[in-house]
């Protein structure tokens, strides 16, 4: 191994060790205005696990807000997944690690197992590679199979950095403000046909887009 490779490896290890603390510090500095948070409070009071879905590009704050709250998440075995794993482990998520080449059914089953154990499930429905703001089936299918409610979550930042990634990933600026908007609880009938499930996914996709726009408008008006 060359000196350059050794230095790169050392810097990566240092970055992995301090990333959770830096991320937590940043998120705690954000002033948050909630809309419809009573839905989450009621589910928590009832000890009801649920599926929570939010867009990949705004996932930093949702991961933080729902840490230490009996949540499970699927994280890929990629280098990006390694970074996310370090953060979510610090925030006490139950993690299911899966390969980026893992089939959709196999990846979903990992999360379903966690749901059957009583964990709530956090999903970025347009992840891990997009297309941006196009919901895949996982969140709706998980809610249907587990017969637990689905809650959608829009997140808007007033001041933020936007990365040139496929999801236009947003990093809030220190001490900025944010808006978080939750949907009502969505129950998915377990007897729905495949076409009806597809219609439900389309409806949830549109609702999540609307929640995202509402959150952005609240904090930027």
Residue pairs with C-beta under 8 A, 6 or more apart in sequence:
1 9
16 82
16 83
16 86
17 86
19 83
19 86
19 87
20 86
20 87
20 89
20 90
20 91
21 90
23 60
23 64
23 87
24 64
24 90
24 91
26 171
26 172
26 174
27 60
27 61
27 64
27 65
27 172
28 64
29 174
29 175
29 176
30 61
30 157
30 172
30 175
30 176
30 177
30 178
31 175
31 176
31 177
31 178
32 61
32 65
32 177
32 178
32 179
32 180
33 177
33 178
33 179
33 180
33 218
33 219
34 179
34 180
34 181
34 182
35 179
35 180
35 181
35 182
35 214
35 215
35 218
36 181
36 182
36 183
36 184
37 180
37 182
39 151
39 182
39 183
39 184
39 185
40 151
40 182
43 49
43 50
43 149
43 151
43 185
44 69
48 148
48 149
49 70
49 115
49 118
49 119
49 120
49 121
49 148
50 120
50 121
50 143
50 148
50 149
50 150
50 151
50 185
51 115
51 120
51 121
51 123
51 139
51 142
51 143
51 146
51 148
51 149
51 150
51 151
52 62
52 66
52 71
52 120
52 121
52 122
52 123
52 150
52 151
52 153
53 122
53 123
53 124
53 125
53 135
53 139
53 150
53 151
53 152
53 153
53 204
53 208
54 62
54 122
54 124
54 152
54 153
54 154
54 155
54 208
55 124
55 125
55 126
55 132
55 133
55 155
55 167
55 208
55 212
56 124
56 126
56 127
56 128
56 130
56 132
56 167
56 169
57 132
57 165
57 167
57 168
57 169
57 170
58 154
58 155
58 156
58 157
58 170
58 212
59 124
59 127
60 170
60 171
60 172
61 155
61 157
61 172
61 178
61 180
62 122
62 153
62 155
62 180
63 73
63 84
63 87
63 88
63 91
63 93
63 122
64 91
65 180
66 120
66 122
67 88
67 90
67 91
67 92
67 93
68 91
68 92
69 120
70 94
70 118
70 119
70 120
71 93
71 94
71 119
71 120
71 121
71 122
72 93
72 94
72 95
72 96
72 111
72 114
72 115
72 119
72 120
72 121
72 122
73 88
73 93
73 94
73 95
73 96
73 111
73 121
73 122
73 123
74 95
74 96
74 97
74 98
74 107
74 110
74 111
74 123
75 81
75 84
75 85
75 88
75 95
75 96
75 97
75 98
76 97
76 98
76 99
76 100
76 128
77 97
77 98
77 99
77 100
78 100
78 128
80 128
81 97
81 100
81 128
85 95
85 97
88 95
89 95
93 122
94 114
94 119
96 110
96 111
96 113
96 114
98 106
98 107
98 110
100 128
100 129
104 136
104 137
104 138
107 138
108 138
108 141
108 142
111 121
111 123
111 138
111 142
112 142
112 145
112 146
114 121
115 121
115 142
115 146
115 148
116 146
120 148
121 142
121 146
123 138
123 139
123 142
125 135
125 136
125 138
125 139
125 205
125 208
126 132
126 133
126 134
126 135
126 136
126 167
127 167
129 166
130 166
130 167
131 166
132 166
132 167
132 168
133 205
133 208
133 209
133 212
134 205
135 201
135 204
135 205
135 208
136 201
137 197
137 201
139 150
139 204
140 150
140 188
140 197
140 200
140 201
140 204
141 197
142 148
142 150
143 149
143 150
143 186
143 187
143 188
144 188
144 189
144 190
144 192
144 197
145 190
147 187
147 190
149 185
149 186
149 187
150 185
150 186
150 187
150 188
150 204
151 182
151 183
151 184
151 185
151 186
152 182
152 183
152 186
152 204
152 207
152 208
152 211
153 180
153 181
153 182
153 183
153 208
153 211
154 179
154 180
154 181
154 208
154 210
154 211
154 212
154 213
154 214
154 215
154 216
155 178
155 179
155 180
155 181
155 212
155 215
156 178
156 179
156 181
156 212
156 214
156 215
156 216
156 217
156 218
156 219
156 220
157 170
157 172
157 173
157 176
157 177
157 178
157 219
158 176
158 177
158 178
158 219
158 220
159 172
159 173
159 176
160 170
160 171
160 172
160 173
160 176
161 170
161 171
161 173
162 168
162 169
162 170
162 171
163 169
163 170
163 171
172 178
177 219
178 215
178 219
179 214
179 215
179 216
179 218
179 219
180 215
181 211
181 214
181 215
181 218
182 211
183 207
183 208
183 211
186 204
188 197
188 200
189 196
192 200
